[in-house]
């Protein structure tokens, strides 16, 4: 499911970088522009990890016990 579309470049995007705090996304395009986006990775990951968490903790899944916590803490303020 597409959660967000960032429009702005006129041609293909060939590079993307995310700041260490997850609040800024920078993209570089074939159109010779660089865009700086306000971005909230915590919010995006929180939405995605809700679905993944359900799968990870499903007793009928083949997920190894050590991998069940992959989304623990994502989307929560620590």
Secondary structure, 3 states (H helix, E strand, C coil): CCCCCCCCCCCCEEEEEECCCCCEEEEEECCCCEEEEECCHHHHHHHHHHHHHHHHCCCCCCCCHHHCCCCCCCCCCC
